Amino acid sequence: MSVGFAGAMVVAMTVDALLGWPNALFARIGHPVTWLGRLINILDISFNRAIDPPGVRRIAGAAVALFVIGVSAGIGWAVQAALAFEWSRIVLLGILAWPLVALRSLYDHVAAVAHPLQSGDIAAARAAVAHIVGRDPAALDEAGIARAAIESLAENASDGIVAPVFWGALFGLPGIVGYKAINTLDSMIGHRTMRHESFGWAAARIDDLANFIPARLTGILFVVLATRPSNALSCMARDARRHRSINAGWPEASMAGALGVRLSGPRIYHGGTANEPWLNERARDPFAADIRQGLKLYVRAMVLLAAALAILDFA
């Protein structure tokens, strides 16, 4: 970890916590993730051809993934090299990394579910949760909405904050930009659909590798700051590997144990039903108040992460 990188990530987290990504700025220039999305979409249309056999599509997808990651990290490296890395440049590097940390956005999107759910407006809560999960919101009752929001909070705390900050603290701008390219590739082409089963295989595997350590680190952060740390730890150790994802189960199981609720389980998507195993199965179902408690735990975890990075860089 180079001097300045961890401190720059603290700056990025602080700026994002205060400002988020302003709507006016998004309307004017978009967002780095949308820029990446356009590039990936063009490459997907150009090289993911239905007439090609699966082996060819898998190779093409791997080439596209490596190209997008390489170009993204290379741009990050070129910009970072121009900064010369004096202590006075930490703030500038942090500002450049700021758009790639979704700390405020995640909080706002999950809180937008909690507020109407707590006031009994199920329709508004369903509309809000539809922005953060892919399952069919019409099939969700109060417990299902709360479960979806808490799961999204736990998983995206890892993917949206801890992972980019982790790679940014290690490698600076190329680390955080490269990770964001990996995560965007996975979200766009890493799905097991007919179109992307082969083409997105490499993107999904690379994302699994990139999130392996951050997912477990996120789970540990939730354990350390839970009001019932032993419950969070035992649930994570017992149930994390039951999740369909090799990574998402760690923060989700830790959050489930910390809140004393059950998460995951069967859910209905627009394309059918997924019979997922429960995390913390014997616990009660979550409700709106549990989303609020999850948000409090999330805030404490992010503060601890920022404090640890500051200590690493400035001690």
C-alpha positions in Angstrom: 0.0 0.0 0.0 1.6 3.2 -1.2 1.7 6.4 0.9 -1.3 8.5 0.0 -3.6 5.9 -1.6 -5.4 5.0 1.6 -5.7 8.6 2.6 -7.1 9.4 -0.8 -9.8 6.8 -0.3 -10.8 8.5 2.9 -11.2 11.7 1.0 -13.3 10.0 -1.6 -15.5 8.4 1.0 -15.9 11.7 2.9 -16.8 13.7 -0.3 -19.3 11.1 -1.4 -20.9 10.8 2.1 -21.4 14.6 2.0 -22.4 15.1 -1.6 -23.2 11.8 -3.3 -23.3 12.3 -7.0 -25.4 15.4 -7.6 -28.3 15.1 -10.1 -27.2 18.3 -11.8 -23.8 16.9 -12.4 -25.2 13.6 -13.6 -27.5 15.4 -16.0 -24.6 17.4 -17.4 -21.9 14.7 -17.8 -23.4 11.4 -16.7 -21.3 9.2 -14.4 -18.1 7.1 -15.0 -20.2 3.9 -14.6 -22.5 5.0 -17.3 -19.5 5.8 -19.5 -18.2 2.2 -18.9 -21.7 0.9 -19.6 -21.8 2.5 -23.0 -18.5 1.0 -23.9 -19.4 -2.5 -22.7 -22.8 -2.3 -24.5 -21.1 -1.5 -27.8 -18.6 -4.4 -27.4 -21.4 -6.7 -26.4 -23.4 -5.9 -29.5 -20.3 -6.1 -31.7 -18.7 -9.3 -30.4 -21.4 -11.4 -28.7 -22.8 -13.0 -31.8 -25.5 -15.6 -31.6 -24.2 -17.4 -34.7 -20.9 -18.2 -32.9 -20.4 -21.4 -30.9 -20.1 -21.2 -27.1 -16.3 -21.6 -27.1 -15.8 -18.7 -29.5 -18.2 -16.5 -27.5 -16.4 -17.4 -24.3 -13.1 -16.3 -25.8 -14.6 -13.2 -27.2 -16.1 -12.3 -23.8 -12.8 -12.8 -22.1 -11.1 -10.6 -24.6 -13.7 -7.9 -24.1 -13.4 -8.1 -20.3 -9.7 -7.8 -20.4 -9.8 -5.0 -22.8 -12.3 -2.9 -20.8 -10.4 -3.6 -17.5 -7.0 -2.8 -19.2 -8.2 0.4 -20.8 -9.9 1.6 -17.6 -7.0 0.8 -15.3 -4.6 2.3 -17.9 -6.4 5.6 -17.9 -6.4 5.6 -14.2 -2.6 4.9 -14.2 -1.9 7.7 -16.7 -3.9 10.3 -14.6 -2.3 9.1 -11.4 1.2 9.3 -12.9 0.6 12.9 -13.9 -0.2 13.8 -10.2 3.4 12.9 -9.1 2.0 11.8 -5.7 3.1 14.4 -3.2 1.2 14.6 0.0 -0.6 17.7 -1.3 -2.1 15.6 -4.1 -4.0 13.2 -1.8 -7.0 15.4 -1.9 -7.0 15.6 -5.7 -6.7 11.9 -6.0 -9.5 11.4 -3.6 -11.7 13.8 -5.6 -11.0 11.8 -8.8 -11.9 8.6 -7.0 -15.0 10.1 -5.4 -17.5 9.1 -8.2 -16.4 5.5 -7.9 -17.6 5.2 -4.3 -21.3 4.7 -3.9 -21.6 5.3 -0.2 -24.2 8.0 -0.1 -26.2 6.5 -3.0 -26.6 3.2 -1.3 -27.8 4.7 1.9 -30.3 6.9 0.1 -31.7 4.1 -2.0 -32.2 1.8 1.0 -33.6 4.6 3.2 -36.1 5.3 0.4 -37.5 1.8 1.0 -37.6 2.1 4.8 -39.5 5.4 5.0 -42.7 4.4 3.1 -42.6 0.8 4.5 -42.5 2.2 8.0 -45.5 4.4 7.3 -47.5 1.6 5.8 -47.3 2.6 2.1 -46.5 -0.8 0.6 -47.0 0.4 -3.0 -44.4 3.1 -2.6 -42.0 0.7 -0.8 -42.4 -1.8 -3.6 -41.6 1.0 -6.2 -38.5 2.0 -4.2 -37.2 -1.5 -3.7 -37.6 -2.1 -7.5 -34.7 0.3 -8.0 -32.2 -1.8 -6.1 -33.2 -5.5 -6.7 -34.2 -7.5 -9.7 -37.0 -9.6 -8.1 -40.6 -9.0 -8.9 -41.8 -6.3 -6.4 -45.5 -7.1 -6.9 -44.8 -10.4 -5.2 -43.3 -8.9 -2.1 -45.1 -8.4 1.2 -43.7 -6.2 4.0 -41.2 -8.9 5.1 -40.2 -9.5 1.5 -39.5 -5.8 0.9 -37.5 -5.5 4.0 -35.5 -8.6 3.3 -34.7 -7.4 -0.3 -33.6 -4.0 1.0 -31.4 -5.4 3.8 -29.8 -7.9 1.4 -29.1 -5.2 -1.1 -27.6 -3.0 1.6 -25.3 -5.8 2.8 -24.1 -7.0 -0.6 -23.7 -3.5 -2.1 -21.8 -2.3 1.0 -19.1 -4.8 -0.2 -19.4 -4.3 -4.0 -20.1 -0.5 -3.9 -17.8 0.7 -1.2 -15.5 -1.8 0.5 -14.2 -3.4 -2.7 -13.5 -0.2 -4.7 -11.9 1.4 -1.6 -9.9 -1.8 -0.9 -8.4 -1.9 -4.4 -8.0 1.9 -4.5 -6.0 1.8 -1.2 -3.7 -0.9 -2.7 -3.1 0.6 -6.1 -4.6 4.1 -6.2 -6.6 5.3 -9.1 -5.9 2.4 -11.5 -7.0 0.0 -8.7 -10.4 1.7 -8.1 -11.1 2.4 -11.7 -10.1 -1.1 -12.7 -12.3 -2.6 -10.1 -15.3 -0.5 -11.2 -14.8 -1.8 -14.7 -14.8 -5.4 -13.4 -18.0 -4.8 -11.4 -19.8 -3.0 -14.3 -18.8 -5.9 -16.6 -20.3 -8.4 -14.2 -23.5 -6.4 -13.7 -24.0 -6.1 -17.5 -22.8 -9.4 -19.0 -22.0 -11.6 -16.1 -25.5 -13.2 -15.9 -26.4 -16.8 -16.7 -28.8 -16.0 -19.5 -28.9 -17.5 -23.0 -27.1 -14.4 -24.4 -24.4 -14.1 -21.7 -23.8 -17.7 -20.4 -20.7 -18.0 -22.5 -19.8 -14.4 -23.4 -20.0 -13.2 -19.7 -18.3 -16.2 -18.2 -14.9 -14.5 -17.8 -16.5 -11.2 -16.5 -18.3 -13.2 -13.8 -15.2 -15.1 -12.7 -13.0 -12.0 -12.6 -15.6 -10.3 -10.5 -15.6 -13.3 -8.1 -11.9 -13.0 -7.6 -11.9 -9.2 -7.2 -14.6 -9.4 -4.5 -13.2 -12.4 -2.6 -11.4 -10.4 0.1 -13.6 -7.4 0.2 -16.8 -9.5 0.8 -15.2 -11.2 3.8 -13.8 -7.9 5.1 -17.3 -6.4 4.9 -18.7 -9.3 6.9 -16.0 -8.8 9.5 -16.8 -5.1 9.7 -20.5 -5.9 10.4 -19.4 -8.5 13.1 -17.2 -6.1 14.9 -19.8 -3.3 15.0 -22.9 -5.4 15.6 -24.7 -5.0 19.0 -24.6 -8.8 19.1 -21.2 -9.7 17.5 -21.3 -13.3 18.5 -24.6 -13.8 16.7 -23.3 -12.1 13.6 -20.1 -14.1 13.6 -21.8 -17.5 14.2 -24.3 -16.8 11.4 -21.6 -15.7 9.0 -19.4 -18.8 9.8 -22.4 -21.1 9.5 -24.4 -19.8 6.6 -22.2 -17.7 4.3 -21.2 -20.6 2.1 -24.9 -21.6 1.6 -25.5 -18.5 -0.6 -25.5 -19.0 -4.3 -22.7 -16.5 -4.6 -19.2 -17.3 -3.2 -19.0 -13.7 -2.0 -22.4 -12.2 -1.3 -23.2 -14.7 1.5 -20.5 -13.2 3.8 -21.9 -9.7 4.3 -25.5 -10.9 4.0 -25.1 -13.7 6.6 -23.2 -11.3 8.9 -25.9 -8.7 8.6 -28.6 -11.3 9.2 -27.0 -12.5 12.4 -26.3 -8.9 13.5 -30.0 -7.9 13.1 -31.4 -11.2 14.3 -33.5 -11.8 11.1 -33.5 -14.3 8.3 -32.5 -13.3 4.8 -32.3 -14.8 1.3 -34.7 -17.8 0.9 -37.1 -18.4 -2.0 -37.9 -15.3 -4.2 -39.8 -14.6 -7.3 -38.2 -12.9 -10.3 -39.9 -11.8 -13.5 -38.5 -15.0 -15.1 -39.6 -17.4 -12.4 -38.9 -18.6 -8.9 -35.5 -19.0 -7.4 -35.4 -21.4 -4.4 -32.5 -20.0 -2.5 -31.5 -21.3 0.9 -32.2 -19.2 4.0 -29.5 -17.3 5.9 -30.2 -17.4 9.7 -33.2 -19.6 8.9 -34.6 -19.9 12.4 -34.7 -16.2 13.0 -37.8 -14.0 12.5 -38.7 -12.2 9.3 -37.4 -8.6 9.0 -39.6 -5.5 8.9 -39.1 -1.8 8.3 -37.5 -1.1 11.6 -34.8 -3.7 10.8 -33.9 -1.7 7.6 -33.2 1.3 9.8 -31.1 -0.8 12.2 -29.2 -2.2 9.1 -28.5 1.3 7.9 -27.1 2.3 11.3 -24.8 -0.7 11.2 -23.8 0.2 7.7 -22.9 3.7 8.7 -20.8 2.5 11.7 -19.0 0.0 9.4 -18.1 2.7 6.9 -16.9 5.0 9.6 -14.6 2.3 11.0 -13.3 1.5 7.5 -12.5 5.2 6.9 -10.8 5.4 10.3 -8.7 2.3 9.6 -7.6 3.7 6.3 -6.6 7.0 7.9 -4.6 5.2 10.6 -2.8 3.1 7.9 -1.9 6.2 5.9 -1.2 8.8 8.5 0.0 6.9 11.6 
